[in-house]
Amino acid sequence: MESNRTNNINHPVYFIIAGEKSADNHGSYLMKAMLEKNPQICFVGIGGKNMINEGLNSLENLDKMAVMGFLEVIKHYYFFKKLINKIIEKINYYNPIQIILIDYPGFNLRLAKKIKQKIQIPISYYISPQIWAWKENRIETIKKYIDQMLVIFPFEEEWYKARGVNAIFVGHPLFDSWEKSNREKLCKILNLNSNKNIIVLYPGSRLQEIQKHLPIMVKAAIKLKSFDDNFQFVLGASDDINWSQWIIPKFIKIESTNPAKALECADIAMIASGTSTIEAAVFGTPMIIIYKMSQVSWWLSKLLVKIKYAGMVNIISNKKIVPELLQNNATPDKLYSTMINLINNHLSLDKMKADLLLVKSNLQGNGASKNAAKNIIDLTS
């Protein structure tokens, strides 16, 4: 059903696209910040429950967008092709004053090209694709079709400007939704003993990621529990996944209401490479990064990716401050032994915490959502 308000010509319409859950969260804060500047703004596009709660008229179920890996994207080619055509049709119908694209580069950059080929409308891109890591040829698409790139890592602004792109560092949006709590308070909320070590399992939010990582993490957790029965384990769980399809030992607490709080109060985390590694850095939580994908996707990534590290905390630091167990090294035994070595080495833990604090200080900025909102609104004022 189309919103009557959205069709009212007196209300400025922004067309906004978020293709996955983390982008939905960041998009909701961006929308809130824009509405604080102008309560008359209307939003149409694609997002999840957080953006819908802020008033988005969403045209597609976000779960259908959660596709990762080269082969998986190819399998869904016709779905995405039809979706782009639908979006172009809706842009013509709503006549928005600006397009806002959030992350999700494989789809969003293709969409930006299609939009500009048919309609002359400003496009802001919030949360840059990591083309400095791979697919640098996408810079030509960005230069041609994106009017401003709002970046969340400090080094990205300089990188883009050197290549002729209008880029602005706005800060990292994780800080917009986080307020520091003390460990005792967090443990009380989660019904954990603050005097015992807490180990968090963070396998990722996508079903494909969970299928690859959760069994490895659970097997490592079983070995760690045998090593020290006092260890407490929490699974940071996406709330829309059916966790009954996996065999999870009873000693692992499944936390789907406050997974980020579990990560914040943890002594150490086993964590899938992605946005959550930045979350852990913000919280100051030591971690071991793992990542596993299909063999074909892994082979292609090795061929195409230009950077030395997988985890953003290591990329930002330009050194390995956090262990990475990737593909064939992502095994329960290697995860267990790496965890034990880190837990038993207080000097290494303290060094990692100090390095994570530096990452956090480099990311903080001064209100990413508010900065992004101002730049987006100013673009068409």
C-alpha positions as CSV (number, residue, x, y, z in Angstrom):
1,M,0.0,0.0,0.0
2,E,1.3,3.4,-0.9
3,S,1.5,6.0,1.8
4,N,-0.8,9.1,1.3
5,R,1.8,11.2,2.9
6,T,4.5,10.1,0.5
7,N,2.3,11.2,-2.4
8,N,1.8,14.7,-1.0
9,I,3.9,17.1,-3.0
10,N,4.4,19.3,0.0
11,H,6.6,16.7,1.6
12,P,10.2,16.2,0.3
13,V,10.7,12.6,-0.6
14,Y,14.1,10.8,-0.3
15,F,14.5,7.3,-1.9
16,I,16.8,5.2,0.4
17,I,18.2,1.7,-0.1
18,A,19.7,-0.5,2.6
19,G,20.4,-4.1,1.5
20,E,21.2,-5.8,4.8
21,K,20.6,-5.7,8.5
22,S,23.6,-3.6,9.6
23,A,22.7,-1.0,6.9
24,D,19.1,-1.1,8.1
25,N,20.3,-0.1,11.6
26,H,22.5,2.7,10.3
27,G,19.8,3.8,7.9
28,S,17.3,4.1,10.7
29,Y,19.6,6.5,12.6
30,L,20.3,8.5,9.5
31,M,16.5,8.8,8.9
32,K,16.0,9.9,12.5
33,A,18.7,12.5,12.1
34,M,17.2,13.8,8.9
35,L,13.7,14.0,10.4
36,E,15.1,16.0,13.3
37,K,16.2,18.6,10.7
38,N,13.0,18.4,8.7
39,P,10.0,16.5,10.1
40,Q,8.2,16.8,6.8
41,I,10.6,14.4,5.0
42,C,9.2,11.2,3.6
43,F,11.2,8.0,2.9
44,V,10.6,5.4,0.2
45,G,12.9,2.6,-0.8
46,I,14.1,-0.7,0.8
47,G,15.0,-1.4,4.4
48,G,14.2,-3.6,7.4
49,K,12.2,-3.2,10.5
50,N,14.3,-0.4,12.0
51,M,13.9,1.8,9.0
52,I,10.2,0.9,8.7
53,N,9.8,2.0,12.3
54,E,11.2,5.4,11.4
55,G,8.6,5.7,8.6
56,L,10.1,4.1,5.6
57,N,7.7,2.9,2.9
58,S,9.7,-0.3,2.0
59,L,9.2,-1.9,-1.4
60,E,10.9,-5.3,-0.7
61,N,11.5,-7.7,2.1
62,L,15.1,-7.1,3.3
63,D,15.6,-10.9,3.9
64,K,15.5,-11.5,0.1
65,M,18.5,-9.1,-0.3
66,A,20.8,-11.1,2.1
67,V,22.8,-12.9,-0.5
68,M,26.6,-13.2,-0.3
69,G,29.3,-14.9,-2.3
70,F,30.0,-14.9,-6.1
71,L,28.0,-18.0,-6.9
72,E,25.1,-17.0,-4.7
73,V,24.7,-13.6,-6.4
74,I,24.7,-15.3,-9.8
75,K,21.9,-17.6,-8.7
76,H,19.8,-14.6,-7.7
77,Y,20.6,-12.6,-10.9
78,Y,17.0,-12.3,-12.2
79,F,15.6,-11.3,-8.8
80,F,18.0,-8.4,-8.6
81,K,17.4,-7.4,-12.2
82,K,13.6,-7.3,-11.7
83,L,14.2,-5.4,-8.5
84,I,16.2,-2.7,-10.2
85,N,13.5,-2.2,-12.8
86,K,10.9,-1.9,-10.0
87,I,13.0,0.7,-8.2
88,I,13.4,2.8,-11.4
89,E,9.6,2.6,-11.9
90,K,9.0,3.8,-8.3
91,I,11.5,6.6,-8.5
92,N,9.7,7.9,-11.6
93,Y,6.4,7.6,-9.6
94,Y,7.5,9.3,-6.4
95,N,9.9,11.9,-8.0
96,P,12.2,12.1,-5.0
97,I,14.6,15.0,-4.5
98,Q,17.6,12.6,-3.8
99,I,18.7,9.0,-3.8
100,I,20.5,7.7,-0.7
101,L,22.4,4.4,-1.1
102,I,23.8,2.6,2.0
103,D,26.6,0.1,1.6
104,Y,25.6,-3.0,-0.4
105,P,27.9,-2.1,-3.4
106,G,27.2,-5.0,-5.8
107,F,23.6,-3.9,-6.1
108,N,23.7,-0.2,-5.2
109,L,26.4,0.8,-7.7
110,R,24.6,-1.1,-10.5
111,L,21.4,0.7,-9.4
112,A,23.2,4.1,-9.4
113,K,24.3,3.7,-13.0
114,K,20.8,2.7,-14.1
115,I,19.2,5.6,-12.3
116,K,21.5,8.2,-13.8
117,Q,21.1,6.8,-17.3
118,K,17.4,7.4,-17.0
119,I,16.9,10.2,-14.5
120,Q,19.1,13.2,-13.5
121,I,18.8,13.1,-9.7
122,P,21.5,13.6,-7.0
123,I,22.8,10.4,-5.4
124,S,24.5,10.3,-2.0
125,Y,26.3,7.1,-1.0
126,Y,26.6,6.5,2.8
127,I,29.1,3.9,4.0
128,S,31.5,3.3,1.2
129,P,32.1,0.1,-0.7
130,Q,35.6,-1.2,0.2
131,I,37.0,-0.7,-3.3
132,W,40.4,0.1,-1.7
133,A,40.5,-3.6,-0.9
134,W,39.3,-5.0,-4.2
135,K,37.4,-4.0,-7.4
136,E,39.1,-0.6,-7.6
137,N,37.7,-0.3,-11.1
138,R,34.4,0.6,-9.4
139,I,36.0,4.0,-8.8
140,E,35.0,5.0,-12.4
141,T,31.3,4.2,-11.7
142,I,31.5,6.2,-8.4
143,K,33.1,9.2,-10.1
144,K,30.5,9.1,-12.9
145,Y,27.3,8.4,-10.9
146,I,27.7,9.3,-7.2
147,D,27.5,13.0,-6.2
148,Q,28.9,12.6,-2.7
149,M,30.5,9.7,-0.9
150,L,30.0,9.8,2.9
151,V,32.7,7.6,4.4
152,I,33.0,6.1,7.9
153,F,36.8,5.3,8.0
154,P,39.1,8.3,8.1
155,F,41.6,7.0,5.5
156,E,38.8,6.6,3.0
157,E,38.3,10.4,2.6
158,E,41.8,11.0,1.5
159,W,41.8,7.8,-0.7
160,Y,38.7,8.9,-2.6
161,K,39.7,12.6,-2.9
162,A,43.0,11.5,-4.5
163,R,41.0,9.8,-7.2
164,G,38.6,12.7,-7.8
165,V,35.6,11.7,-5.7
166,N,33.7,14.2,-3.5
167,A,34.2,12.2,-0.2
168,I,33.5,13.4,3.3
169,F,34.4,11.5,6.6
170,V,31.4,11.6,8.9
171,G,32.5,9.3,11.7
172,H,31.4,5.7,12.4
173,P,27.7,5.2,13.0
174,L,28.2,2.5,15.6
175,F,28.9,5.4,18.1
176,D,25.4,6.8,17.4
177,S,23.7,3.8,19.0
178,W,26.1,2.9,21.8
179,E,26.3,4.2,25.3
180,K,29.0,2.7,27.5
181,S,27.8,0.6,30.4
182,N,29.8,-1.0,33.2
183,R,30.4,-4.7,33.2
184,E,28.5,-5.5,36.3
185,K,25.4,-3.8,35.0
186,L,25.6,-5.6,31.7
187,C,26.2,-9.0,33.4
188,K,23.1,-8.3,35.5
189,I,21.0,-7.6,32.5
190,L,22.2,-10.8,30.8
191,N,22.1,-13.0,34.0
192,L,25.8,-13.7,33.9
193,N,28.4,-13.9,36.7
194,S,30.7,-10.8,36.4
195,N,33.4,-12.7,38.3
196,K,33.9,-15.4,35.8
197,N,35.3,-15.2,32.2
198,I,32.7,-14.6,29.5
199,I,33.3,-15.9,26.0
200,V,31.0,-14.7,23.2
201,L,30.3,-16.5,19.9
202,Y,29.5,-14.1,17.1
203,P,29.0,-16.2,13.9
204,G,27.5,-13.4,11.7
205,S,24.0,-12.3,11.0
206,R,23.4,-13.9,7.6
207,L,22.2,-17.5,7.4
208,Q,25.1,-18.5,5.1
209,E,27.6,-17.1,7.5
210,I,26.0,-18.9,10.5
211,Q,26.0,-22.2,8.6
212,K,29.7,-21.9,8.0
213,H,30.8,-20.5,11.4
214,L,28.5,-21.7,14.1
215,P,29.5,-25.4,14.1
216,I,33.2,-24.4,14.3
217,M,32.6,-22.0,17.2
218,V,30.4,-24.5,19.1
219,K,33.0,-27.3,18.8
220,A,35.7,-24.9,20.0
221,A,33.4,-23.8,22.9
222,I,32.9,-27.5,23.9
223,K,36.7,-27.9,24.2
224,L,37.1,-24.6,26.1
225,K,34.4,-25.7,28.5
226,S,36.3,-29.0,29.1
227,F,39.5,-26.9,29.7
228,D,37.8,-24.7,32.3
229,D,34.2,-25.4,33.5
230,N,34.0,-21.9,34.9
231,F,34.0,-20.3,31.4
232,Q,30.6,-18.7,30.5
233,F,29.5,-18.8,26.9
234,V,27.0,-16.6,25.1
235,L,25.9,-16.8,21.5
236,G,25.2,-13.4,20.1
237,A,22.2,-14.3,18.1
238,S,20.2,-12.6,15.3
239,D,16.6,-12.5,16.5
240,D,15.1,-13.6,13.2
241,I,17.0,-16.9,12.9
242,N,15.5,-20.2,13.9
243,W,18.2,-21.4,16.2
244,S,16.5,-24.8,16.8
245,Q,17.9,-26.1,13.6
246,W,21.4,-26.3,15.2
247,I,22.6,-28.4,18.1
248,I,23.8,-25.9,20.7
249,P,24.9,-27.2,24.1
250,K,22.9,-26.0,27.1
251,F,25.9,-24.3,28.6
252,I,25.9,-21.8,25.7
253,K,23.4,-19.0,26.5
254,I,21.5,-17.9,23.3
255,E,21.2,-14.1,23.6
256,S,19.0,-12.6,20.8
257,T,17.5,-9.7,22.7
258,N,20.8,-8.0,23.6
259,P,23.6,-9.6,21.6
260,A,25.7,-6.4,21.5
261,K,25.6,-6.2,25.3
262,A,27.0,-9.7,25.4
263,L,29.8,-8.7,23.1
264,E,30.5,-5.6,25.2
265,C,30.8,-7.4,28.5
266,A,32.8,-10.3,27.1
267,D,36.4,-11.0,28.1
268,I,37.0,-12.4,24.6
269,A,35.0,-13.1,21.5
270,M,35.2,-15.6,18.6
271,I,33.8,-13.5,15.8
272,A,33.0,-13.7,12.1
273,S,34.8,-11.0,10.0
274,G,32.5,-8.1,9.3
275,T,31.0,-5.1,11.0
276,S,30.9,-6.9,14.3
277,T,34.7,-6.7,14.6
278,I,34.4,-2.9,14.6
279,E,31.7,-3.2,17.3
280,A,34.1,-5.3,19.4
281,A,36.8,-2.6,18.9
282,V,34.4,0.1,20.1
283,F,33.6,-2.0,23.2
284,G,37.3,-2.8,23.7
285,T,36.6,-6.6,23.5
286,P,39.6,-8.8,22.5
287,M,38.7,-11.1,19.7
288,I,39.7,-13.8,17.3
289,I,38.4,-13.4,13.8
290,I,37.3,-16.3,11.7
291,Y,35.8,-16.5,8.2
292,K,34.9,-19.3,5.9
293,M,33.1,-19.3,2.5
294,S,32.6,-21.7,-0.5
295,Q,35.9,-22.8,-2.0
296,V,35.1,-21.1,-5.3
297,S,34.4,-17.8,-3.6
298,W,37.5,-18.2,-1.5
299,W,39.6,-18.8,-4.6
300,L,38.2,-15.8,-6.4
301,S,38.7,-13.6,-3.4
302,K,42.3,-14.6,-3.1
303,L,42.7,-13.7,-6.8
304,L,41.0,-10.3,-6.6
305,V,41.5,-8.9,-3.0
306,K,44.5,-6.6,-2.7
307,I,44.9,-6.2,1.0
308,K,46.7,-8.3,3.5
309,Y,44.0,-8.7,6.2
310,A,40.3,-9.7,6.4
311,G,39.3,-8.0,9.6
312,M,38.6,-4.2,9.5
313,V,40.5,-3.7,12.8
314,N,43.6,-5.1,11.2
315,I,43.0,-3.1,8.0
316,I,42.6,0.2,9.9
317,S,45.7,-0.6,12.0
318,N,47.7,-1.8,8.9
319,K,49.0,-4.6,11.1
320,K,47.6,-7.8,12.6
321,I,46.5,-6.7,16.0
322,V,43.9,-9.5,16.1
323,P,44.4,-13.2,15.0
324,E,42.6,-14.2,11.8
325,L,41.6,-17.8,11.1
326,L,40.4,-17.9,7.5
327,Q,39.0,-20.7,5.3
328,N,41.1,-23.9,5.8
329,N,42.6,-22.4,9.1
330,A,39.0,-21.8,10.4
331,T,38.8,-25.1,12.3
332,P,37.6,-25.9,15.8
333,D,41.1,-27.1,16.9
334,K,42.8,-24.0,15.7
335,L,40.2,-21.7,17.1
336,Y,40.4,-23.5,20.5
337,S,44.2,-23.3,20.6
338,T,44.3,-19.7,19.6
339,M,41.7,-18.8,22.3
340,I,43.6,-20.7,25.0
341,N,46.9,-19.0,24.0
342,L,45.3,-15.6,24.2
343,I,43.4,-16.2,27.4
344,N,46.6,-17.4,29.1
345,N,48.7,-14.5,27.9
346,H,47.8,-11.4,29.8
347,L,50.4,-9.3,28.1
348,S,49.0,-10.2,24.6
349,L,45.5,-9.4,25.8
350,D,46.5,-6.0,27.2
351,K,48.4,-5.2,24.0
352,M,45.3,-6.1,21.9
353,K,43.1,-3.9,24.1
354,A,45.5,-0.9,23.7
355,D,45.5,-1.4,19.9
356,L,41.7,-1.6,19.8
357,L,41.5,1.6,21.8
358,L,43.6,3.3,19.1
359,V,41.2,1.9,16.4
360,K,38.2,3.3,18.4
361,S,39.7,6.8,18.8
362,N,40.4,6.9,15.0
363,L,36.8,6.1,14.2
364,Q,34.8,8.2,16.6
365,G,34.2,11.3,14.6
366,N,31.4,13.5,15.9
367,G,28.0,12.0,15.3
368,A,28.0,10.1,12.0
369,S,24.3,10.0,11.4
370,K,23.9,13.8,12.1
371,N,26.9,14.6,9.9
372,A,25.6,12.4,7.1
373,A,22.1,13.9,7.5
374,K,23.4,17.4,7.2
375,N,25.5,16.7,4.1
376,I,22.6,14.9,2.4
377,I,20.1,17.6,3.1
378,D,22.6,20.3,2.1
379,L,23.2,18.6,-1.2
380,T,19.8,19.5,-2.5
381,S,19.0,22.6,-0.4
